[in-house]
Amino acid sequence: MAVEVERVVDTTGAGDSFLGALVHFLATERAPLTEAVVRACVVAAYSVQRPGCQASYGTKAQVGL
């Protein structure tokens, strides 16, 4: 799943945000694996557009989910 980003600022937390979101969508929302992966890609794509690790993670509203 490719997600377009306007500008990559910092990729430091991309993997952590992807895995955290994937686990969240699977465990908490019981999303099917394919949907959870797509949504986790969106979360990771959002995170690379902001500096830092945890500070770059958006809320569900900010990410659009």
Backbone as a chain_set.jsonl record, in Angstrom:
{"seq": "MAVEVERVVDTTGAGDSFLGALVHFLATERAPLTEAVVRACVVAAYSVQRPGCQASYGTKAQVGL", "coords": {"N": [[0.85, -1.182, 0.0], [0.757, 2.038, -1.012], [1.164, 5.314, 0.155], [0.719, 8.634, -0.5], [2.835, 11.319, 0.36], [3.322, 14.722, 1.253], [5.795, 15.914, 1.925], [8.736, 14.471, 3.064], [9.97, 14.574, 6.263], [11.147, 13.434, 8.57], [12.092, 10.187, 9.194], [12.399, 8.672, 11.423], [10.554, 7.59, 13.404], [8.805, 6.041, 11.912], [8.545, 3.206, 11.546], [7.912, 2.347, 14.143], [5.502, 3.734, 14.546], [3.951, 2.559, 12.567], [3.859, -0.193, 13.385], [2.714, 0.067, 15.947], [0.225, 1.19, 15.311], [-0.797, -0.855, 13.682], [-1.065, -3.027, 15.494], [-2.897, -1.834, 17.245], [-5.193, -1.464, 15.568], [-5.759, -4.123, 14.933], [-6.1, -5.404, 17.453], [-7.714, -3.723, 19.129], [-9.743, -2.576, 17.523], [-10.432, -4.706, 16.042], [-10.012, -5.021, 13.285], [-9.908, -6.387, 9.958], [-6.923, -8.034, 8.745], [-5.84, -6.997, 6.299], [-7.112, -4.476, 6.078], [-6.209, -3.32, 8.457], [-3.459, -3.141, 7.949], [-3.42, -1.316, 5.805], [-4.471, 0.961, 7.074], [-2.504, 1.334, 9.02], [-0.37, 2.004, 7.394], [-1.183, 4.514, 6.562], [-1.044, 5.912, 8.975], [1.742, 5.747, 9.484], [2.69, 7.13, 7.247], [1.745, 9.68, 7.802], [3.302, 10.229, 10.046], [5.94, 10.559, 9.071], [5.986, 13.043, 8.027], [6.403, 14.916, 9.894], [8.642, 16.231, 12.404], [10.678, 14.25, 14.658], [10.011, 11.469, 16.94], [7.803, 10.133, 18.794], [6.468, 12.555, 19.017], [5.713, 13.029, 16.431], [3.559, 11.486, 15.869], [0.216, 11.336, 14.96], [-3.161, 12.126, 16.029], [-6.198, 10.155, 15.745], [-8.045, 11.755, 14.443], [-6.403, 13.729, 13.263], [-4.941, 12.174, 11.477], [-6.909, 11.226, 9.909], [-8.519, 9.005, 10.302]], "CA": [[0.0, 0.0, 0.0], [1.516, 3.29, -1.081], [0.439, 6.499, 0.597], [1.463, 9.827, -0.908], [3.128, 12.326, 1.377], [3.742, 15.985, 0.646], [7.223, 16.135, 2.133], [9.295, 13.643, 4.129], [10.76, 15.395, 7.177], [11.914, 12.6, 9.493], [11.565, 8.817, 9.148], [12.84, 7.979, 12.632], [9.506, 6.841, 14.091], [7.847, 5.456, 10.965], [8.315, 1.787, 11.837], [7.203, 2.234, 15.424], [4.116, 4.182, 14.387], [3.267, 1.538, 11.771], [3.584, -1.379, 14.208], [1.766, 0.429, 17.006], [-1.096, 1.339, 14.705], [-1.237, -2.175, 13.236], [-1.53, -3.762, 16.673], [-4.114, -1.177, 17.721], [-6.334, -1.763, 14.699], [-6.071, -5.554, 15.03], [-6.537, -5.805, 18.792], [-8.766, -2.884, 19.703], [-10.864, -2.381, 16.6], [-10.664, -5.991, 15.396], [-10.04, -4.818, 11.824], [-9.255, -7.452, 9.196], [-5.498, -7.767, 8.575], [-5.597, -6.107, 5.151], [-7.549, -3.123, 6.446], [-5.308, -2.833, 9.509], [-2.193, -2.776, 7.304], [-3.654, -0.077, 5.051], [-4.617, 2.055, 8.03], [-1.198, 1.54, 9.641], [0.429, 2.729, 6.399], [-1.625, 5.914, 6.624], [-0.474, 6.461, 10.213], [3.185, 5.901, 9.287], [2.889, 8.201, 6.263], [1.537, 10.935, 8.521], [4.407, 10.46, 10.985], [7.186, 10.98, 8.419], [5.848, 14.433, 7.582], [6.646, 15.766, 11.051], [9.9, 15.857, 13.052], [10.662, 13.516, 15.914], [9.392, 10.14, 16.988], [6.467, 10.151, 19.38], [5.843, 13.853, 18.733], [5.23, 13.057, 15.055], [2.377, 10.641, 15.738], [-1.021, 12.12, 14.994], [-4.37, 11.52, 16.575], [-7.025, 9.58, 14.68], [-8.637, 12.876, 13.694], [-5.365, 14.35, 12.448], [-4.55, 11.228, 10.434], [-8.083, 11.045, 9.063], [-9.082, 7.659, 10.459]], "C": [[0.888, 1.234, 0.0], [0.611, 4.442, -0.659], [1.285, 7.696, 0.216], [1.653, 10.76, 0.28], [3.62, 13.581, 0.672], [5.253, 16.161, 0.74], [7.702, 15.264, 3.292], [10.243, 14.505, 4.953], [11.682, 14.52, 8.027], [11.296, 11.202, 9.508], [11.856, 8.019, 10.415], [11.757, 7.111, 13.263], [8.523, 6.128, 13.194], [7.529, 3.992, 11.275], [7.548, 1.587, 13.124], [5.743, 2.661, 15.288], [3.315, 3.163, 13.581], [2.881, 0.347, 12.638], [2.584, -1.096, 15.317], [0.351, 0.555, 16.469], [-1.649, -0.01, 14.26], [-1.805, -2.982, 14.4], [-2.825, -3.155, 17.204], [-5.32, -1.579, 16.881], [-6.723, -3.238, 14.747], [-6.694, -5.902, 16.384], [-7.736, -5.026, 19.306], [-9.987, -2.773, 18.805], [-11.224, -3.653, 15.837], [-10.838, -5.873, 13.879], [-9.423, -6.042, 11.147], [-7.803, -7.052, 8.91], [-5.222, -6.784, 7.437], [-5.968, -4.676, 5.469], [-6.623, -2.52, 7.495], [-3.969, -2.395, 8.917], [-2.338, -1.462, 6.543], [-3.729, 1.11, 6.003], [-3.301, 2.358, 8.734], [-0.255, 2.27, 8.688], [0.083, 4.211, 6.411], [-1.023, 6.595, 7.855], [1.027, 6.708, 10.046], [3.487, 7.021, 8.3], [2.704, 9.573, 6.914], [2.756, 11.255, 9.381], [5.683, 10.955, 10.313], [7.144, 12.43, 7.949], [6.079, 15.438, 8.703], [7.938, 15.325, 11.726], [9.688, 15.067, 14.339], [10.03, 12.151, 15.809], [7.973, 10.258, 17.516], [5.735, 11.458, 19.079], [5.261, 13.918, 17.316], [3.962, 12.239, 14.861], [1.123, 11.5, 15.878], [-2.136, 11.386, 15.685], [-5.162, 10.922, 15.419], [-7.627, 10.683, 13.818], [-7.612, 13.523, 12.776], [-4.985, 13.46, 11.262], [-5.7, 10.993, 9.463], [-8.7, 9.666, 9.155], [-10.182, 7.64, 11.485]], "O": [[1.679, 1.439, 0.921], [-0.548, 4.526, -1.063], [2.46, 7.762, 0.579], [0.748, 10.958, 1.091], [4.257, 13.506, -0.379], [5.91, 16.512, -0.24], [7.133, 15.316, 4.383], [11.191, 15.089, 4.427], [12.863, 14.83, 8.185], [10.111, 11.05, 9.802], [11.586, 6.819, 10.469], [12.043, 5.971, 13.629], [7.494, 5.651, 13.672], [6.364, 3.594, 11.265], [6.642, 0.757, 13.194], [4.851, 2.025, 15.85], [2.142, 2.924, 13.869], [1.726, -0.08, 12.636], [1.709, -1.915, 15.597], [-0.604, 0.087, 17.089], [-2.836, -0.283, 14.438], [-2.893, -3.549, 14.301], [-3.747, -3.883, 17.571], [-6.349, -1.987, 17.419], [-7.902, -3.567, 14.614], [-7.698, -6.612, 16.446], [-8.67, -5.608, 19.858], [-11.123, -2.864, 19.269], [-12.195, -3.681, 15.081], [-11.688, -6.53, 13.278], [-8.516, -6.664, 11.699], [-7.49, -5.863, 8.842], [-4.45, -5.841, 7.606], [-5.212, -3.755, 5.159], [-6.29, -1.337, 7.426], [-3.407, -1.384, 9.34], [-1.47, -0.593, 6.63], [-3.114, 2.147, 5.756], [-3.008, 3.52, 9.016], [0.571, 3.069, 9.129], [0.963, 5.062, 6.282], [-0.549, 7.729, 7.773], [1.525, 7.767, 10.428], [4.437, 7.779, 8.494], [3.432, 10.515, 6.602], [3.195, 12.403, 9.444], [6.442, 11.704, 10.928], [8.161, 12.977, 7.522], [5.97, 16.647, 8.502], [8.301, 14.152, 11.632], [8.666, 15.198, 15.013], [9.576, 11.73, 14.746], [7.039, 10.465, 16.74], [4.516, 11.462, 18.905], [4.413, 14.764, 17.033], [3.352, 12.294, 13.794], [1.002, 12.294, 16.811], [-2.066, 10.177, 15.901], [-4.839, 11.151, 14.253], [-7.706, 10.549, 12.597], [-7.922, 13.834, 11.626], [-4.736, 13.959, 10.165], [-5.477, 10.602, 8.317], [-9.332, 9.2, 8.207], [-10.767, 6.588, 11.743]]}, "num_chains": 1, "name": "protein.A"}
